[in-house]
């Protein structure tokens, strides 16, 4: 695969941006208590997360912009939905706090690396696994309750996945800066 381009308007980047747009109906449906409909929109948004990477690799249009837009779209979607779910008492405060803290750390470090060293760290598989496990936790909590044992287990596993991904991002950043 060739090096990332500097192209902004690629199909994969537009798919990533679409994920941010899909946040709006999901949030509105959640606020209206239409959790099952929100569930289906969440699945569509999760599909775009897989699709953007697939399209970028297949069309060889991996770009530096995509490495920025994709994780930002993930964070917009996840944090927005988690905040509404916290407000609606669908998920517990500790879980949304862990999610938001991890995202703030990753975003702050990413901006610092870009500003200070002109580097963009690509997403890691552990980060994708963490976001996927968060999504499954939230989606399942929409259907049942956050007190359901399966949701509790998924939230614990998600927290572990977030810790691993944060550690790996830190390790990669440290290795680059050395």
ChimeraX commands (.cxc) that place a marker at each C-alpha (Angstrom):
marker #1 position 0.00,0.00,0.00 radius 0.5
marker #1 position 1.28,3.44,-0.86 radius 0.5
marker #1 position 1.87,6.27,1.60 radius 0.5
marker #1 position -1.13,8.30,2.78 radius 0.5
marker #1 position -2.08,11.12,0.45 radius 0.5
marker #1 position -3.07,14.65,1.42 radius 0.5
marker #1 position -6.44,14.38,-0.38 radius 0.5
marker #1 position -9.42,15.65,1.56 radius 0.5
marker #1 position -12.37,14.79,-0.67 radius 0.5
marker #1 position -12.24,11.03,-1.00 radius 0.5
marker #1 position -15.11,8.57,-0.79 radius 0.5
marker #1 position -13.78,7.13,2.46 radius 0.5
marker #1 position -13.46,10.59,4.06 radius 0.5
marker #1 position -17.02,11.45,3.05 radius 0.5
marker #1 position -18.23,8.18,4.60 radius 0.5
marker #1 position -16.39,9.11,7.82 radius 0.5
marker #1 position -17.99,12.56,7.77 radius 0.5
marker #1 position -21.40,10.92,7.25 radius 0.5
marker #1 position -20.89,9.15,10.59 radius 0.5
marker #1 position -20.78,12.56,12.29 radius 0.5
marker #1 position -23.98,13.60,10.51 radius 0.5
marker #1 position -25.70,10.37,11.62 radius 0.5
marker #1 position -25.10,11.51,15.19 radius 0.5
marker #1 position -27.92,14.07,14.85 radius 0.5
marker #1 position -30.86,11.68,14.26 radius 0.5
marker #1 position -29.47,9.25,16.83 radius 0.5
marker #1 position -29.32,11.94,19.52 radius 0.5
marker #1 position -32.79,13.25,18.62 radius 0.5
marker #1 position -34.29,9.76,18.72 radius 0.5
marker #1 position -32.67,9.03,22.07 radius 0.5
marker #1 position -33.91,12.31,23.53 radius 0.5
marker #1 position -37.40,11.41,22.30 radius 0.5
marker #1 position -37.19,7.99,23.98 radius 0.5
marker #1 position -37.26,6.13,20.68 radius 0.5
marker #1 position -34.44,3.77,21.65 radius 0.5
marker #1 position -35.19,0.98,19.18 radius 0.5
marker #1 position -35.10,3.40,16.25 radius 0.5
marker #1 position -31.89,4.90,17.66 radius 0.5
marker #1 position -30.51,1.36,17.85 radius 0.5
marker #1 position -30.95,0.90,14.08 radius 0.5
marker #1 position -29.35,4.27,13.33 radius 0.5
marker #1 position -26.43,3.30,15.61 radius 0.5
marker #1 position -25.95,0.12,13.59 radius 0.5
marker #1 position -25.88,2.18,10.40 radius 0.5
marker #1 position -23.29,4.52,11.91 radius 0.5
marker #1 position -21.21,1.54,13.08 radius 0.5
marker #1 position -21.33,0.15,9.53 radius 0.5
marker #1 position -19.86,3.42,8.19 radius 0.5
marker #1 position -16.90,2.93,10.55 radius 0.5
marker #1 position -16.10,-0.37,8.86 radius 0.5
marker #1 position -16.99,0.89,5.37 radius 0.5
marker #1 position -14.73,3.95,5.34 radius 0.5
marker #1 position -11.63,1.89,6.08 radius 0.5
marker #1 position -12.63,-0.79,3.58 radius 0.5
marker #1 position -13.17,1.80,0.82 radius 0.5
marker #1 position -9.90,3.60,1.61 radius 0.5
marker #1 position -7.89,0.38,1.41 radius 0.5
marker #1 position -9.65,-1.01,-1.68 radius 0.5
marker #1 position -9.37,2.24,-3.64 radius 0.5
marker #1 position -5.89,3.00,-2.25 radius 0.5
marker #1 position -7.11,6.42,-1.09 radius 0.5
marker #1 position -5.83,6.28,2.48 radius 0.5
marker #1 position -5.17,9.91,3.39 radius 0.5
marker #1 position -3.76,11.94,6.24 radius 0.5
marker #1 position -7.14,13.71,6.39 radius 0.5
marker #1 position -8.83,10.36,6.75 radius 0.5
marker #1 position -6.57,9.55,9.69 radius 0.5
marker #1 position -7.95,12.70,11.34 radius 0.5
marker #1 position -11.58,12.65,10.17 radius 0.5
marker #1 position -12.23,8.97,11.02 radius 0.5
marker #1 position -11.31,9.10,14.73 radius 0.5
marker #1 position -12.95,12.52,15.15 radius 0.5
marker #1 position -16.17,11.14,13.63 radius 0.5
marker #1 position -15.93,8.20,16.04 radius 0.5
marker #1 position -15.48,10.54,18.99 radius 0.5
marker #1 position -18.31,12.86,17.96 radius 0.5
marker #1 position -20.67,9.92,17.65 radius 0.5
marker #1 position -19.58,8.02,20.75 radius 0.5
marker #1 position -19.34,11.00,23.11 radius 0.5
marker #1 position -22.62,12.55,21.91 radius 0.5
marker #1 position -24.54,9.31,22.23 radius 0.5
marker #1 position -22.95,8.46,25.58 radius 0.5
marker #1 position -23.79,11.90,26.99 radius 0.5
marker #1 position -27.44,11.53,25.95 radius 0.5
marker #1 position -27.52,8.00,27.33 radius 0.5
marker #1 position -26.05,9.30,30.59 radius 0.5
marker #1 position -28.64,12.10,30.69 radius 0.5
marker #1 position -31.44,9.58,30.03 radius 0.5
marker #1 position -29.92,7.26,32.68 radius 0.5
marker #1 position -29.43,4.47,30.15 radius 0.5
marker #1 position -25.77,4.01,31.12 radius 0.5
marker #1 position -24.05,4.65,34.46 radius 0.5
marker #1 position -21.93,7.78,35.07 radius 0.5
marker #1 position -18.70,5.85,35.63 radius 0.5
marker #1 position -18.86,4.32,32.14 radius 0.5
marker #1 position -19.44,7.58,30.31 radius 0.5
marker #1 position -16.71,9.20,32.44 radius 0.5
marker #1 position -14.18,6.56,31.38 radius 0.5
marker #1 position -15.15,6.95,27.72 radius 0.5
marker #1 position -14.91,10.73,27.77 radius 0.5
marker #1 position -11.63,10.77,29.75 radius 0.5
marker #1 position -9.99,8.37,27.28 radius 0.5
marker #1 position -11.18,10.37,24.28 radius 0.5
marker #1 position -10.02,13.69,25.77 radius 0.5
marker #1 position -6.56,12.23,26.41 radius 0.5
marker #1 position -6.27,10.79,22.90 radius 0.5
marker #1 position -7.51,13.99,21.23 radius 0.5
marker #1 position -5.23,16.22,23.31 radius 0.5
marker #1 position -2.18,14.07,22.59 radius 0.5
marker #1 position -3.08,13.87,18.90 radius 0.5
marker #1 position -3.41,17.63,18.59 radius 0.5
marker #1 position -0.15,18.13,20.46 radius 0.5
marker #1 position 1.68,15.66,18.19 radius 0.5
marker #1 position 0.28,17.34,15.08 radius 0.5
marker #1 position 1.06,20.85,16.33 radius 0.5
marker #1 position 4.49,20.15,17.83 radius 0.5
marker #1 position 5.85,17.45,15.52 radius 0.5
marker #1 position 3.60,17.55,12.41 radius 0.5
marker #1 position 2.68,13.91,13.00 radius 0.5
marker #1 position -0.66,12.17,12.65 radius 0.5
marker #1 position -0.95,8.85,14.43 radius 0.5
marker #1 position -3.14,6.41,12.54 radius 0.5
marker #1 position -5.84,4.53,14.39 radius 0.5
marker #1 position -4.75,1.37,16.12 radius 0.5
marker #1 position -6.63,-1.91,16.00 radius 0.5
marker #1 position -6.93,-1.77,19.80 radius 0.5
marker #1 position -8.68,1.60,19.45 radius 0.5
marker #1 position -11.10,0.16,16.88 radius 0.5
marker #1 position -11.79,-2.76,19.23 radius 0.5
marker #1 position -12.40,-0.33,22.11 radius 0.5
marker #1 position -14.83,1.78,20.05 radius 0.5
marker #1 position -16.62,-1.35,18.83 radius 0.5
marker #1 position -16.99,-2.69,22.37 radius 0.5
marker #1 position -18.27,0.69,23.57 radius 0.5
marker #1 position -20.79,0.67,20.71 radius 0.5
marker #1 position -21.97,-2.83,21.55 radius 0.5
marker #1 position -22.33,-1.87,25.22 radius 0.5
marker #1 position -24.39,1.19,24.34 radius 0.5
marker #1 position -26.47,-0.55,21.70 radius 0.5
marker #1 position -27.30,-3.43,24.05 radius 0.5
marker #1 position -28.14,-0.96,26.84 radius 0.5
marker #1 position -30.66,0.65,24.45 radius 0.5
marker #1 position -32.48,-2.64,24.04 radius 0.5
marker #1 position -32.29,-3.91,27.62 radius 0.5
marker #1 position -31.10,-1.94,30.66 radius 0.5
marker #1 position -27.60,-1.10,31.83 radius 0.5
marker #1 position -28.29,-3.32,34.86 radius 0.5
marker #1 position -28.60,-6.38,32.63 radius 0.5
marker #1 position -25.65,-8.77,33.31 radius 0.5
marker #1 position -24.64,-8.86,29.63 radius 0.5
marker #1 position -24.42,-5.05,29.53 radius 0.5
marker #1 position -22.45,-5.00,32.79 radius 0.5
marker #1 position -19.97,-7.52,31.39 radius 0.5
marker #1 position -19.66,-5.58,28.12 radius 0.5
marker #1 position -19.02,-2.33,30.00 radius 0.5
marker #1 position -16.22,-3.97,32.01 radius 0.5
marker #1 position -14.73,-5.49,28.85 radius 0.5
marker #1 position -15.03,-2.12,27.10 radius 0.5
marker #1 position -13.22,-0.43,29.96 radius 0.5
marker #1 position -10.41,-3.00,29.67 radius 0.5
marker #1 position -10.26,-2.46,25.89 radius 0.5
marker #1 position -10.09,1.31,26.42 radius 0.5
marker #1 position -7.22,0.89,28.90 radius 0.5
marker #1 position -5.30,-1.33,26.48 radius 0.5
marker #1 position -5.81,1.06,23.57 radius 0.5
marker #1 position -4.80,4.08,25.64 radius 0.5
marker #1 position -1.66,2.25,26.77 radius 0.5
marker #1 position -0.83,1.31,23.15 radius 0.5
marker #1 position -1.37,4.87,21.92 radius 0.5
marker #1 position 0.92,6.11,24.69 radius 0.5
marker #1 position 3.54,3.48,23.88 radius 0.5
marker #1 position 3.44,4.38,20.18 radius 0.5
marker #1 position 3.68,8.08,20.92 radius 0.5
marker #1 position 6.60,7.52,23.32 radius 0.5
marker #1 position 8.39,5.40,20.69 radius 0.5
marker #1 position 7.98,8.10,18.05 radius 0.5
marker #1 position 9.22,10.85,20.35 radius 0.5
marker #1 position 12.31,8.90,21.44 radius 0.5
marker link #1:1,2 radius 0.2
marker link #1:2,3 radius 0.2
marker link #1:3,4 radius 0.2
marker link #1:4,5 radius 0.2
marker link #1:5,6 radius 0.2
marker link #1:6,7 radius 0.2
marker link #1:7,8 radius 0.2
marker link #1:8,9 radius 0.2
marker link #1:9,10 radius 0.2
marker link #1:10,11 radius 0.2
marker link #1:11,12 radius 0.2
marker link #1:12,13 radius 0.2
marker link #1:13,14 radius 0.2
marker link #1:14,15 radius 0.2
marker link #1:15,16 radius 0.2
marker link #1:16,17 radius 0.2
marker link #1:17,18 radius 0.2
marker link #1:18,19 radius 0.2
marker link #1:19,20 radius 0.2
marker link #1:20,21 radius 0.2
marker link #1:21,22 radius 0.2
marker link #1:22,23 radius 0.2
marker link #1:23,24 radius 0.2
marker link #1:24,25 radius 0.2
marker link #1:25,26 radius 0.2
marker link #1:26,27 radius 0.2
marker link #1:27,28 radius 0.2
marker link #1:28,29 radius 0.2
marker link #1:29,30 radius 0.2
marker link #1:30,31 radius 0.2
marker link #1:31,32 radius 0.2
marker link #1:32,33 radius 0.2
marker link #1:33,34 radius 0.2
marker link #1:34,35 radius 0.2
marker link #1:35,36 radius 0.2
marker link #1:36,37 radius 0.2
marker link #1:37,38 radius 0.2
marker link #1:38,39 radius 0.2
marker link #1:39,40 radius 0.2
marker link #1:40,41 radius 0.2
marker link #1:41,42 radius 0.2
marker link #1:42,43 radius 0.2
marker link #1:43,44 radius 0.2
marker link #1:44,45 radius 0.2
marker link #1:45,46 radius 0.2
marker link #1:46,47 radius 0.2
marker link #1:47,48 radius 0.2
marker link #1:48,49 radius 0.2
marker link #1:49,50 radius 0.2
marker link #1:50,51 radius 0.2
marker link #1:51,52 radius 0.2
marker link #1:52,53 radius 0.2
marker link #1:53,54 radius 0.2
marker link #1:54,55 radius 0.2
marker link #1:55,56 radius 0.2
marker link #1:56,57 radius 0.2
marker link #1:57,58 radius 0.2
marker link #1:58,59 radius 0.2
marker link #1:59,60 radius 0.2
marker link #1:60,61 radius 0.2
marker link #1:61,62 radius 0.2
marker link #1:62,63 radius 0.2
marker link #1:63,64 radius 0.2
marker link #1:64,65 radius 0.2
marker link #1:65,66 radius 0.2
marker link #1:66,67 radius 0.2
marker link #1:67,68 radius 0.2
marker link #1:68,69 radius 0.2
marker link #1:69,70 radius 0.2
marker link #1:70,71 radius 0.2
marker link #1:71,72 radius 0.2
marker link #1:72,73 radius 0.2
marker link #1:73,74 radius 0.2
marker link #1:74,75 radius 0.2
marker link #1:75,76 radius 0.2
marker link #1:76,77 radius 0.2
marker link #1:77,78 radius 0.2
marker link #1:78,79 radius 0.2
marker link #1:79,80 radius 0.2
marker link #1:80,81 radius 0.2
marker link #1:81,82 radius 0.2
marker link #1:82,83 radius 0.2
marker link #1:83,84 radius 0.2
marker link #1:84,85 radius 0.2
marker link #1:85,86 radius 0.2
marker link #1:86,87 radius 0.2
marker link #1:87,88 radius 0.2
marker link #1:88,89 radius 0.2
marker link #1:89,90 radius 0.2
marker link #1:90,91 radius 0.2
marker link #1:91,92 radius 0.2
marker link #1:92,93 radius 0.2
marker link #1:93,94 radius 0.2
marker link #1:94,95 radius 0.2
marker link #1:95,96 radius 0.2
marker link #1:96,97 radius 0.2
marker link #1:97,98 radius 0.2
marker link #1:98,99 radius 0.2
marker link #1:99,100 radius 0.2
marker link #1:100,101 radius 0.2
marker link #1:101,102 radius 0.2
marker link #1:102,103 radius 0.2
marker link #1:103,104 radius 0.2
marker link #1:104,105 radius 0.2
marker link #1:105,106 radius 0.2
marker link #1:106,107 radius 0.2
marker link #1:107,108 radius 0.2
marker link #1:108,109 radius 0.2
marker link #1:109,110 radius 0.2
marker link #1:110,111 radius 0.2
marker link #1:111,112 radius 0.2
marker link #1:112,113 radius 0.2
marker link #1:113,114 radius 0.2
marker link #1:114,115 radius 0.2
marker link #1:115,116 radius 0.2
marker link #1:116,117 radius 0.2
marker link #1:117,118 radius 0.2
marker link #1:118,119 radius 0.2
marker link #1:119,120 radius 0.2
marker link #1:120,121 radius 0.2
marker link #1:121,122 radius 0.2
marker link #1:122,123 radius 0.2
marker link #1:123,124 radius 0.2
marker link #1:124,125 radius 0.2
marker link #1:125,126 radius 0.2
marker link #1:126,127 radius 0.2
marker link #1:127,128 radius 0.2
marker link #1:128,129 radius 0.2
marker link #1:129,130 radius 0.2
marker link #1:130,131 radius 0.2
marker link #1:131,132 radius 0.2
marker link #1:132,133 radius 0.2
marker link #1:133,134 radius 0.2
marker link #1:134,135 radius 0.2
marker link #1:135,136 radius 0.2
marker link #1:136,137 radius 0.2
marker link #1:137,138 radius 0.2
marker link #1:138,139 radius 0.2
marker link #1:139,140 radius 0.2
marker link #1:140,141 radius 0.2
marker link #1:141,142 radius 0.2
marker link #1:142,143 radius 0.2
marker link #1:143,144 radius 0.2
marker link #1:144,145 radius 0.2
marker link #1:145,146 radius 0.2
marker link #1:146,147 radius 0.2
marker link #1:147,148 radius 0.2
marker link #1:148,149 radius 0.2
marker link #1:149,150 radius 0.2
marker link #1:150,151 radius 0.2
marker link #1:151,152 radius 0.2
marker link #1:152,153 radius 0.2
marker link #1:153,154 radius 0.2
marker link #1:154,155 radius 0.2
marker link #1:155,156 radius 0.2
marker link #1:156,157 radius 0.2
marker link #1:157,158 radius 0.2
marker link #1:158,159 radius 0.2
marker link #1:159,160 radius 0.2
marker link #1:160,161 radius 0.2
marker link #1:161,162 radius 0.2
marker link #1:162,163 radius 0.2
marker link #1:163,164 radius 0.2
marker link #1:164,165 radius 0.2
marker link #1:165,166 radius 0.2
marker link #1:166,167 radius 0.2
marker link #1:167,168 radius 0.2
marker link #1:168,169 radius 0.2
marker link #1:169,170 radius 0.2
marker link #1:170,171 radius 0.2
marker link #1:171,172 radius 0.2
marker link #1:172,173 radius 0.2
marker link #1:173,174 radius 0.2
marker link #1:174,175 radius 0.2
marker link #1:175,176 radius 0.2
marker link #1:176,177 radius 0.2
marker link #1:177,178 radius 0.2
view
